[in-house]
């Protein structure tokens, strides 16, 4: 993260130019070839924006929100949403609630939403997860919903490398053990390389 922020600070202008250049880039070609090309362009664009997002400044917030509100594809929206979660954007809480409401009506979107929530790197990451966990849309008895906790477990920068993260992970493992043995064992596998962190 520190490396990304250093790159963003030094090459901010160039990264914004890359983002703008690849924002809506396409080619005149057969359908499959065109779509493959556009996927590659979106990857470049979203990588540039992801690096810029480390600056967490109003001008970059504006770019992120523009992409979130007017995405060229679903992947653009999900990428921007992940950046919003990790940012200090003032409307973040409202955006999370709106996304939760919208995605809860579609199983595929709901899974993507939970994956983004579980894997977020925000300073208040655990609070964001708990907010969704305590919502009426979250069904802890459902295996698919439990994957949010697994995404959190494997976000080791928080779940293992912070005291608060380890405490929350312990709570989740105990809670999940009463509901789903398979998913609990999967979460426990996060400790398989514990010595790599100490």
C-alpha positions as CSV (number, residue, x, y, z in Angstrom):
1,X,0.0,0.0,0.0
2,X,2.8,2.4,0.9
3,X,4.5,1.6,-2.5
4,X,1.2,2.3,-4.3
5,X,0.8,5.6,-2.6
6,X,4.4,6.6,-3.4
7,X,3.8,5.7,-7.1
8,X,0.5,7.7,-7.1
9,X,2.2,10.7,-5.6
10,X,5.1,10.7,-8.0
11,X,3.2,9.8,-11.2
12,X,-0.2,11.3,-10.4
13,X,-0.4,13.3,-13.7
14,X,0.7,10.3,-15.8
15,X,-1.8,8.0,-14.1
16,X,-4.7,10.3,-14.6
17,X,-3.7,10.5,-18.3
18,X,-3.7,6.7,-18.5
19,X,-7.1,6.5,-16.8
20,X,-8.5,9.1,-19.2
21,X,-7.0,7.4,-22.3
22,X,-8.4,4.0,-21.5
23,X,-11.6,5.1,-20.0
24,X,-13.8,4.5,-23.0
25,X,-11.3,3.0,-25.4
26,X,-12.8,0.4,-27.9
27,X,-12.2,-0.9,-31.4
28,X,-14.3,-1.7,-34.4
29,X,-14.2,-5.5,-34.5
30,X,-16.3,-8.6,-34.3
31,X,-18.2,-8.9,-31.0
32,X,-16.0,-11.4,-29.2
33,X,-12.7,-9.6,-30.2
34,X,-14.2,-6.3,-29.3
35,X,-15.3,-7.4,-25.8
36,X,-11.9,-9.0,-25.1
37,X,-10.2,-5.8,-26.1
38,X,-12.5,-3.7,-23.9
39,X,-11.9,-6.0,-20.9
40,X,-8.2,-5.4,-21.3
41,X,-8.7,-1.7,-21.5
42,X,-10.9,-1.7,-18.3
43,X,-8.2,-3.6,-16.5
44,X,-5.6,-0.9,-17.4
45,X,-8.0,1.9,-16.5
46,X,-9.0,0.4,-13.2
47,X,-5.4,-0.4,-12.2
48,X,-4.5,3.3,-12.8
49,X,-7.5,4.4,-10.7
50,X,-6.7,1.9,-8.0
51,X,-3.2,3.3,-7.6
52,X,-4.6,6.9,-7.6
53,X,-7.1,6.0,-5.0
54,X,-4.3,5.6,-2.5
55,X,-4.0,9.4,-2.5
56,X,-7.5,9.7,-1.0
57,X,-7.9,13.3,-2.2
58,X,-11.1,15.1,-3.3
59,X,-10.1,15.2,-7.0
60,X,-9.5,11.4,-7.1
61,X,-12.7,10.9,-5.1
62,X,-14.5,12.7,-7.9
63,X,-13.1,10.3,-10.5
64,X,-14.0,7.3,-8.4
65,X,-17.6,8.5,-7.8
66,X,-18.0,9.3,-11.5
67,X,-17.1,5.8,-12.5
68,X,-19.3,4.3,-9.8
69,X,-22.3,6.3,-10.9
70,X,-21.7,5.9,-14.6
71,X,-19.8,2.6,-15.1
72,X,-19.0,1.3,-18.6
73,X,-19.5,-2.2,-17.3
74,X,-20.4,-4.0,-14.0
75,X,-16.7,-4.6,-13.3
76,X,-16.1,-0.8,-13.4
77,X,-18.8,-0.3,-10.8
78,X,-17.5,-3.1,-8.5
79,X,-13.9,-1.8,-8.8
80,X,-15.0,1.8,-7.9
81,X,-17.1,0.4,-5.0
82,X,-14.0,-1.3,-3.6
83,X,-12.1,2.0,-3.8
84,X,-15.0,3.9,-2.1
85,X,-14.9,1.4,0.8
86,X,-11.2,2.0,1.4
87,X,-11.5,5.8,1.1
88,X,-12.5,8.7,3.3
89,X,-15.3,9.8,0.9
90,X,-17.9,11.6,3.0
91,X,-20.9,9.7,1.5
92,X,-19.4,6.3,1.9
93,X,-21.9,5.0,4.5
94,X,-24.8,6.1,2.4
95,X,-23.3,4.4,-0.7
96,X,-22.8,1.2,1.2
97,X,-26.5,1.2,2.4
98,X,-27.8,1.9,-1.1
99,X,-25.6,-0.8,-2.6
100,X,-26.7,-3.3,0.0
101,X,-30.3,-2.5,-0.8
102,X,-29.9,-2.8,-4.6
103,X,-27.7,-5.9,-4.5
104,X,-29.9,-7.8,-2.1
105,X,-32.5,-8.1,-4.9
106,X,-30.0,-10.1,-7.1
107,X,-28.1,-13.2,-5.8
108,X,-25.1,-12.6,-8.1
109,X,-24.8,-8.9,-7.2
110,X,-25.3,-9.8,-3.5
111,X,-22.3,-12.2,-3.6
112,X,-20.1,-9.6,-5.2
113,X,-21.3,-7.0,-2.7
114,X,-20.4,-9.3,0.3
115,X,-17.0,-10.2,-1.3
116,X,-16.1,-6.5,-1.5
117,X,-17.3,-5.8,2.0
118,X,-15.4,-8.8,3.5
119,X,-12.2,-7.9,1.6
120,X,-12.2,-4.1,2.3
121,X,-9.0,-2.5,3.6
122,X,-10.5,0.6,5.1
123,X,-9.4,2.0,8.5
124,X,-12.8,1.0,9.8
125,X,-12.9,-2.3,7.9
126,X,-14.4,-4.3,10.8
127,X,-17.1,-1.7,11.5
128,X,-18.1,-1.8,7.8
129,X,-18.4,-5.6,7.9
130,X,-20.3,-5.6,11.2
131,X,-22.7,-3.0,9.7
132,X,-23.6,-5.4,6.9
133,X,-23.6,-8.4,9.3
134,X,-26.2,-6.7,11.5
135,X,-28.5,-5.7,8.6
136,X,-31.8,-7.4,7.9
137,X,-30.5,-8.5,4.4
138,X,-27.7,-10.6,5.8
139,X,-28.5,-14.2,6.5
140,X,-25.7,-15.8,8.5
141,X,-27.3,-19.2,8.2
142,X,-26.8,-19.1,4.4
143,X,-23.5,-20.5,3.2
144,X,-23.1,-17.9,0.5
145,X,-23.5,-15.1,3.0
146,X,-20.9,-16.7,5.3
147,X,-18.3,-16.1,2.5
148,X,-18.1,-12.5,3.6
149,X,-16.4,-13.8,6.8
150,X,-14.1,-16.0,4.8
151,X,-13.0,-13.0,2.6
152,X,-12.3,-11.1,5.8
153,X,-10.3,-14.0,7.3
154,X,-8.0,-14.1,4.3
155,X,-7.5,-10.4,4.4
156,X,-4.5,-11.1,6.6
157,X,-3.3,-7.5,6.9
158,X,-6.3,-6.9,9.2
159,X,-7.5,-10.4,10.4
160,X,-4.0,-11.5,11.5
161,X,-1.8,-8.5,11.7
162,X,-3.9,-6.3,14.0
163,X,-5.1,-7.1,17.6
164,X,-8.6,-5.9,16.8
165,X,-8.7,-8.0,13.7
166,X,-7.6,-11.2,15.5
167,X,-10.3,-10.7,18.2
168,X,-13.0,-10.3,15.5
169,X,-11.7,-13.3,13.6
170,X,-11.9,-15.4,16.8
171,X,-15.5,-14.2,17.3
172,X,-16.4,-15.2,13.8
173,X,-14.9,-18.6,14.0
174,X,-16.7,-19.4,17.2
175,X,-20.0,-18.1,15.7
176,X,-19.6,-19.9,12.4
177,X,-18.6,-23.2,14.1
178,X,-22.1,-23.6,15.3
179,X,-23.6,-23.1,11.8
180,X,-21.2,-24.6,9.2
181,X,-18.3,-26.9,9.9
182,X,-17.0,-26.8,6.3
183,X,-16.8,-23.0,6.1
184,X,-15.3,-22.9,9.6
185,X,-12.5,-25.3,8.6
186,X,-11.9,-23.1,5.5
187,X,-11.5,-20.1,7.7
188,X,-9.1,-21.9,10.0
189,X,-6.8,-22.6,7.1
190,X,-5.8,-18.9,7.3
191,X,-3.5,-20.0,10.1
192,X,-1.7,-22.6,7.9
193,X,1.2,-20.2,7.3
194,X,1.0,-18.2,10.5
195,X,4.8,-18.1,10.9
196,X,5.0,-16.0,7.7
197,X,3.6,-13.1,9.7
198,X,5.8,-13.3,12.8
